[in-house]
Amino acid sequence: MIRDANVNWLWGFLMLLSKDVIFKIEARAIIEGLHLAWKKEIWQLEIECDNALLLETIVAGGAADSKMLELHFIHRMIPLNWKVCIRHIPKAHNAFTDHMAKVMATRFTKVQEFEEPPCSMQDLVHADYIGYIRN
C-alpha cells in the first residue's frame, strides 16, 4: 500500500506470490513498490516492512554483497535520484498488507495496481490508518 505524507491511500498493488521463502517474497514486494513509485514519479518515500532481518540486510549494506538477485536490485534502486527512508514496523501494523498477500494475491497472475482499495478491504485500510496515526 502506498500512502501520502498525511497517511492517505494513494494506490496499492498485488503480485502473484510464489512458494518461495518469505524473505525473498518481501524483497520482491519492496522492489515492486520502488519500481511503481519511480514510475509514478514519487521522489520521496518511506518503506515500511515487518521483516527486521530483511531491513537490516538492506540498511547495513549486505544487499550489495548478497547472492540474492532481489537484494542487488534493491541496492541499485535506493541510491537513485530520490529520497528513500526504510523503517521497521511491528507485524500488527501490517495487517492490511498481510491480508492482501494471503487473500487477494492468489487471484492475479501479474502485478495488479489499485487506485482505490478493493471494497472488501476498505475497513482494513481505515483500521491501518487509525493505527498508523496513533503511533
C-alpha positions in Angstrom: 0.0 0.0 0.0 1.3 3.4 -0.9 0.3 6.4 1.3 0.9 10.1 1.1 2.5 12.3 3.8 -0.9 12.5 5.5 -1.2 8.7 5.6 -3.9 8.7 3.0 -4.2 5.9 0.5 -2.6 6.7 -2.9 -2.6 3.3 -4.5 -1.9 -0.3 -3.8 -0.6 -3.3 -5.7 -0.7 -7.1 -5.6 1.5 -9.6 -7.2 1.5 -13.3 -7.6 3.2 -15.0 -4.7 5.4 -18.0 -5.3 6.2 -20.8 -2.9 9.5 -19.0 -2.1 10.7 -18.1 1.4 9.1 -15.1 3.0 12.4 -13.2 2.9 12.5 -13.3 -1.0 8.8 -12.6 -1.3 9.1 -9.5 0.9 12.2 -8.4 -1.0 10.2 -8.7 -4.3 7.4 -6.6 -2.8 9.9 -3.8 -1.9 11.3 -3.9 -5.4 7.9 -3.7 -7.0 6.9 -0.8 -4.6 10.2 1.0 -5.6 9.6 0.4 -9.2 6.0 1.7 -9.1 6.9 4.7 -7.0 9.6 5.6 -9.6 7.2 5.1 -12.5 4.7 7.4 -10.8 7.4 10.0 -10.1 7.3 9.8 -6.4 10.7 11.1 -5.4 10.4 10.8 -1.6 9.2 7.7 0.0 9.3 5.7 3.2 9.4 1.9 3.0 7.8 0.0 5.9 8.4 -3.6 6.4 7.8 -6.0 9.3 10.8 -8.2 8.4 13.6 -6.9 10.6 16.2 -9.2 9.0 15.4 -8.0 5.5 15.6 -4.4 6.5 18.8 -4.9 8.5 20.4 -6.6 5.4 19.4 -3.6 3.2 20.4 -0.9 5.6 23.7 -2.5 6.7 24.8 -2.8 3.1 24.5 -6.6 3.0 22.4 -6.2 -0.1 25.4 -5.2 -2.2 27.3 -8.4 -1.4 24.4 -10.8 -1.4 24.0 -13.6 -3.9 20.2 -12.9 -3.9 19.3 -11.1 -7.0 16.4 -9.3 -5.3 18.7 -7.7 -2.8 21.0 -6.5 -5.6 18.0 -4.7 -7.3 17.1 -3.0 -4.1 20.7 -1.9 -3.5 20.8 -0.4 -7.0 17.4 1.3 -6.8 17.7 3.0 -3.4 20.6 5.4 -4.2 18.9 6.7 -7.4 17.9 10.4 -7.6 15.2 10.3 -4.8 14.9 10.1 -1.0 14.1 6.7 0.4 13.7 6.1 4.1 13.4 2.5 5.4 11.8 1.6 8.7 10.7 -1.4 10.6 7.1 -1.7 11.8 5.5 -4.3 14.0 3.7 -7.1 12.3 0.5 -5.8 14.0 0.8 -2.6 12.0 0.9 -4.5 8.7 -2.5 -6.2 8.9 -3.7 -4.7 5.6 -0.7 -5.8 3.6 -0.6 -9.3 5.2 -4.3 -9.8 4.4 -3.9 -8.6 0.8 -1.0 -11.0 0.4 -2.8 -14.0 1.8 -6.3 -13.5 0.4 -6.1 -11.4 -2.8 -2.8 -12.1 -4.4 -3.6 -15.6 -5.4 -6.2 -14.3 -7.8 -3.7 -12.5 -10.1 -1.0 -13.7 -12.5 0.8 -10.4 -12.7 1.2 -7.1 -10.8 -2.2 -5.6 -10.3 -2.4 -1.9 -9.3 -5.3 -0.4 -7.4 -6.1 3.3 -7.5 -8.7 2.7 -4.8 -8.7 -0.1 -2.2 -10.9 -3.1 -3.1 -14.3 -2.7 -1.4 -13.7 -5.8 0.7 -10.5 -4.2 2.1 -11.7 -0.7 3.0 -12.3 -1.4 6.6 -8.7 -2.7 6.9 -7.4 0.4 5.2 -9.2 2.5 7.7 -8.0 0.5 10.7 -4.5 0.6 9.3 -4.8 4.4 9.0 -6.1 4.8 12.6 -3.3 2.5 13.9 -0.7 4.5 12.0 -1.7 7.9 13.2 -1.9 6.8 16.8 1.8 5.8 16.7 
